[in-house]
Amino acid sequence: MLFCVSKSDLLKKISFSLVLPHLVAVLSFLLVTVFFFSPLFFDNKSLDQHDITEYLGTSKALTDYRASTGEEGLWASHVFSGMPAYLISVDWSDGPVTYVKKLGALGLPHPVANIYWAFLSFYILLLAFGVRPYLAIGGALAFGLSSFVIIGLGAGHNGRIGAMAFMPLVLAGIHLSFSKRHVLGATLTALALALHLRENHLQMTYYLILLVLTYGLVQLIEAWRSKQLRPFFMNVIALVVAAAVAGGTFFGQFWSITEYSKYSIRGKSDLTAVRSGGEQNGLSKSYAFEYSNGIWEPLTLLIPNIFGGSTFESLLSNEQSESYKALSNSTDQQMANELARYTIAYWGDQPNTAPYYAGAVMVFLFITGCFLVERKWLWWLLPLAVVSLFMSWGDNFAAFNYFLFDHLPGYNKFRSVTFALVFILIAIPLIGMLGLENLLQQGINALTKRKLIYGFGLTGGICFLLWVTGGFGDFLRNGEEQLPVWLTNAMKEDRIDLLKADALRSFLFISALFSILYFNLPKYLPTSVVAPAIVLLILIDLWSFDKRYFGKDKYRRAAEEAVAITAADEAIRSDTSYYRVYNLQNPLGEARTSYYHHSLGGYHGAKMKRYQELFDSVIYRETDQLIRDAQGGGLNFASYAGLNMLNARYVTYGPGADNVLLNEETYGPAWVVEELRTVNSADEELQALRSINTGSTAVVDVSRFNMEAWKGFPDSLSTVINTQRTPREMVYQADLRQKAPVVFSEIYYPHGWSATVDGQPADIFRVNYVLRAVWIPEGRHTITFRFDPPAYVTGDKVTMVFNWLVLVLMVWGIVVTLREGDSTAHKKQA
């Protein structure tokens, strides 16, 4: 029958057999994504993500402006009294790359499309390393369903998860280039890196650079040993060009972020003394290392509840728990109710966390793979895996991490050091699946059985030991030793039970896979049966655990429910003038206020450093005084000079209409001062703000602005009113009886803002540490501020050009690759 088939039909059949596994992979990834997040697709719900809820408030004014005008706002006027919008909501001209992402995700909605891309990217990486497709599916699912990814998505870290999703695709392109698939490798690298950069998470990009550099070092050593340095450097040149093209798609974003970074809390402070808001350069160590793993905490990769679970879980959720019984049986129920808040499941070092679980099955394959894969891949991935553990320990391994923080370029710009676990979370499925592929190729023999036993002993053995013994810790958080002994004993028992349950769970999963391999089922069953069984084991392991932290409670009917308008909002919005609202409830940690009002507060990890320092030195002091005055019944808003200069017309402390305080002493959007006082440093400027009346006096740092002290006559007849405002433009009408400095309750930012007085350029200078001021002549004048930063105006044009260039390169790479494949097929026929 074979000879009755034409050559073209035969080639079609061969092509289909080659394509079929990939179709199965794509379908598998699609089905897993859809059914894992089924409420999105079948119940018309949206994800309940904390950071995205805050983002709604932070970005509301910008998205509204974009929708109404078709332009970008660029200045986020509703948060922190104003800041650049580059890291909040700016649409750049990255349409081609955006389209590729949407097309590749088969139309799946954001942000779950990032999970699908994580599957697909890692699948391609494993294929590039020679892993057979049906095994590669398992490794891809392990990467995308690690709880590091799923918990991150639940928290709303969409940029981090998106950037992480494309890291394996970048590595795949680079590896293909070094595997003599030069055109395909270089073009894939350019596309993958462009997709990665579009997610705009520079911490993940930083880790990617470290991954690539260590991979390159391994390849360089191998090229030197084999005397193939010329091909190595030719590859490097091609990949550098590909990376440069990809970097061009991020040109505008990188320019703007680099420019802004100097003024954010990640930049260098102008203060000579260390303030609570930051250090001399970069983040403070206390802030950067706030979330640091305990020394043994990375064991959650193998046994998730080894430290009890998450800080959001209560031991009382189980009515059969010893803690529940102990509190229920207490003779003092009032005290029991007070003690209930201490009964959280997690007993590690971090303030807020959930376990990062890589899957017991995959950790077993990873450890076993270390005895099976080529040494060069171990030299690449194992040191990074170990270093990622060290980095995740943060200030629990201060000698190492403080050295990195102080000396590794750029490292002090990032926090949440546990994110460095991305190294080991890539290494685990990559080494694990490479090892499994090599095992199946070598076959099950005495040598490979011994290696399987090593892997089982180092993983299953640990799980069995912890299941039997219940662990060796004290099972108490810092400070819990002050609780009643009867309660801490009950909590210890519950935490031991949680550990033992997950230790047994991991042991059973490991034992199942060990039995399949050790008793050589691949010899008796076809790969088409064994491979899906292994994939299914990986899937069940991770899916069942992830659902603990991504259940039905992670969804809601509409994202806007979390920012529903309150009676306090309604009461304030009846005032149609231009003012700001100061929410006393976590002012620099919530953005719900910004959804409806111009706010003094906000929620963002890169607020302006000077604004943070103003709060630390002035605003928090005034807030404490305001609360004391309110409690004593003697509010005096005229004494809160910092709040008044920020135009804080309303102060809120709850959702009710009666939780609003009206401040009639605020100076409004702009005002004329009677005196300009000069100081010689940022420290003196900030210190002066504690004592001056900012309504009549402004202070300027002459070390930054060439200015002379000035004093005019008291003038209550001069006026400055705001007549027009958008995120990018503000217009004022001034009527002055003398030339004077006018202070505006707008945050000073040196890049992009221009001012004109009656159409003529005017200099903007900074006063009162954070505000703008302009000298205005006597008489009536129109003052206009316009925000047209070159980083966007010019940078966006460059971004657009390189986005189209990446698309052209991608098409060219596909055409060349198909031609190479066709040529190879013809040679085989010949």
C-alpha positions, 0 to 999 in steps of 0.5 A: 500500500505504501508504494501506491501513495504519491510522493506528495501524499507521503510528504503530507503524511510525514508532515502531519505526523511531525505536526501532530504532537505540537497540535496536541501540545497547543490543545493541551495548554489551551484546555488547561488554561480554560478549565483552570480559570473556568469562571472567566470563560463559563461564569462571566467573572473576572479575577480578583487581584489585589494589585489590579484593583489598586491599579484601577484607581491609579490608572482611572484618570489616564484611561478615561483621558485616553478613551475621550481624546485618543491621546496619552495622559502621561502624567498621573495627576490622581496619585501622590499629588502627581507623578509620571505615568510611565509605570502606570498606564501608557500605551506605546506604539508596540502594536505589531508585538502586541498583535503577535502576543494576542495571536500566539495566545489564540485570543485568550484574555489578559492576564491568563494569556500569560499562563498559556504563553508560559506553557508554550514558551517552556515547551519550545525551550524543551524542544530546542534542547531535544526533549520529545514533544510529549514529555515537553508538555509535562515540563511546560505544565510544570513551569506554568503551574508552579505556585510561584506563577499562580500565586503571583497572578492571584496577587495581580503581578501580571507584569512579572508573570508575563515577563517570566512567561517569555524568559524560556522563549528567549533562552530557546532562541539563543540555544537554537542559535548555538545549535546551528539553527542560526536564522531561526535562533536569532529571529526567535530571540528578537521576537521573544525578547521583544515580547518579554520587554513589552511586559515592562518588568525590569526585575525579571529582565535583570534575572534574564540577563544573568541567565543569558550571561551564564549560558554564554559563559558555558558556551564560551568555555566549550568553544575554547576547549573545542577550538571553535571560538570563531563560530561562537563569536559569530553567534554572539554577534548575530544574537547581539543584533537580535537583542538590539532590535528587540531592545529598540521595541522598548526604546521609549519605555526604557528611556522614560523609566531610566529617566524617572528612576533617578527621581523614584524611591529607587534613585539616589536621595538628595538628603545627606542623612538616611531617611526612613523612606530610602537610602543614599542610593536605591532602595533601603535594605529594610525595604528591599529585604522585607520579604526574605525566605527563612533558611529552610523555607525553600523546602516549600518547593518540595513540601508546600506546607512545611511552614504551615501554608500562607499568612492568609490561612487561619488554623481555625478554618478547620473546626477539627483543628486543635486550635479551634477546640482550644479556643472554643473550650476557653472559659474567657470567650472575649480573650479567645476572640482576641487570640483568634487573630494570632492563629495563622497557619504560616509560622515562617519569617515573612510578613505576607507570603504563600508557599512557592511549590514547584511540584514534588514530581518535578523536584524528584525529576530535577534531583534525578536529572542532576545525575543524568544530564550533560555536565555543561547544563549542570554547570549552567543551571545548578549554580544559578539554582543555588544562588537563587536560594541564597538570594531568596534568603535576603537578610537571613543571609546578610553577608551574601545578600548585602554584598550583592546589594552594595556591589552588583550593578542595579541590584539595589533597585529591586525588592522582593528577593524571593522573586530570584527563585525564578532561576530554580523554577526554570532549572527544575523542569529543564533539568528534570525533563532533560534527565527524563529524556536521557533516561528513556534514551539510555533505558532502565538498567543497573546504572540508571536504577541506581541514579533513580534511587539517589533521586528518590532517596533525596526527595521521597526520603526527606518527605518520608522522614518528615511525615514520620517525625513531624519535622524539627522546628519550633513551629512558632512565629516570632512573638508567639511565645508570649501567647498562652501555652495552652494555645501555642501547644494547640497551634504547634500540633496543627502546624505539625499536622499540616506539614505531615499531610503535605509530606505524605502527599509529596511522598506518594506522588514521588513514589508513583513516578519512581515506580513507573520508571524503576520497574521499567514500565516504558519497556512494556508500554508504548511511549504514547501511554507512559508519557501521558501518564507522567504528564498527568501525574505532573498536572494532578500534582500541581493543579490540586495544590494550586487550587488551594490558593486559586479557588472560587474566591479569586473571582468576582462579577466585575473588577469595579466592585472593589472600588464601588463608590461610597457615601464619603465619595459622593459627599466629596464629589458634590464639590466641582472645584480642583482639590485633593483628598487625603485618606488617613487609612493607609494613605501611601498604600491604597489607590481606591481614593484615586479612582474618584478623586485627586489624591495625596496618596496612592499605591505604587512601588516606584513613587517619587522619592522626594514625595516619600521623604516629604511624607516621612518628614512632614506629612506624617507628623502633621497627620499624627497631630491632626488625629490628636487634635480631632480626638481632643475636639480642637482641629486647626487646619491652618496649622497643617502647612504641608497638607495645605500646600498639597491642596488637601481640601478633604480628609477622609477616614472611612466610607460614610458621609460623616467620615469626611473633614472639610479643610477650608484653610487649604491654599488651593491649586496655586497661590502667591507667596510674600517671601522666598526663603533660600537654603543651601541643601535638601536637608535644610529645605525639608527642615524648613518646611516644618516651621514655615507658613507655606501659605505666605513663604516658600523655600528654595534650595539655591544649590539646585536653582540659581535664585536670590531670597526675595520678600514682597509686601503682604497682598491679599488682592492678587489671585491665581485660579485654575481654569483648565486641567488635563493630565498633560496640560494645566491653565491658570489665570493670574492677576498680581499687584506685583511681580512675585513667585507663584507656587502651584500645588503640583509636583515638580518633575524636571523632564517634559514639563514646560511653562509659558506666561502669555505664550512666552517661555517661563522657567519652572523651579522647585520650592517646598521640596516637591512643588513647582513655582514660576515668577509671574509679572505684575498684572493679568496673565495666562499661565500654561503648563504642558507635559510633552516629555521627549522620552515619549514624544521621540521615544515612541516613534523609535519604538514603533519603527523597531516593532515593525522591524521585529515583525519583518524579521519574524516573517523573514525567519519563518520563510528562511526556516521553511525553505531550509526544511524544504531543502532538507526534505528534498535531500532526504528524498534524493 
